[in-house]
Amino acid sequence: MSNPAPQLVQKLWNYCNILRDDGLSYGDYVEQLTFLLSLKMAELERRLIMVEELESVVAATSSAPPASANLFYRKHSQEN
């Protein structure tokens, strides 16, 4: 799997350029980007919790390996 860091850095710089072009100061857009990153981290945490819950339900109700739930997480985490 490739390293997503360069893509993330490019997205952040794109957001910086948009916010700067809208007249926000450096401090203002750092604040906005921090907020956006916090929201993204919260979303990923929520998805991880959902996967863990799904794995426990699958493990408790069937003989399917819990690793099958990881396919759901990987598929949806790559969409963003």
N, C-alpha and C positions, 0 to 999 in steps of 0.2 A: 504494500500500500504506500502511496506517495506521501510526502511530507506536506500537510496542509498549511504550515506556517507561512510560506510566501503568499499563498492566496489570502490568508487572513490579514496579513500586513497590507496587501494591495487594497483589500476592501476597506480597511481602516483609513488608508490614505485617501481613497475615493470619498469616504464620508467627510474627512477633514476638508478636502477641497470644496465639497458642496456646502458645508457649514461656513467655511471661510468666505465663499462667494456670496453667501446670504448675509454677510456682515457681522458674523460672530467673532469675538476676540478669541485668542488662543485659549485662555482660561475657560471661556464659555464652551468651546467645542470639546475641550478635554473633559469637561463635566458631562456633556451630552454623550460622548463616546463611552465614558465610564458607565453611564446609565445603560446604554445599549448593550455593552458587554455583560453587565450584571443580569440584564433580562435574558440574554442568550445562555448564560451559565445556569440560570434558574430553569430555563426550558430544558436544557440537557439533563439537569439533575432530576427533573420531573420525569423525563423519558427513561432515565436509568431506573428510577423507582418503579415505573410501570413494568419495565422488563423484569426486574427482580420479582415483582408480584406475579407476573405471568409465569415465570419459571417455577415459582412455588406452587401455583395452581396446577400447572402441567405435571409437575413431579407428584403432586398429591392425587391427581385424578387419572393418570395414565402411565403407561410404561414408556412413553416417548422421552428421549433424553432432554434434560433441561437446556442443553446447548442449542436446541432448535429455536428457542426464543431469541437467542442472540442474532439470528438472521434478521428478525424484525428490527432490532435496534440498529444493526449495521446498515440495513437498507434505508431506514429513515434518517439516520444521522448523516448520511452522505448526501441527502437532498439539500442540506443547508450549507 
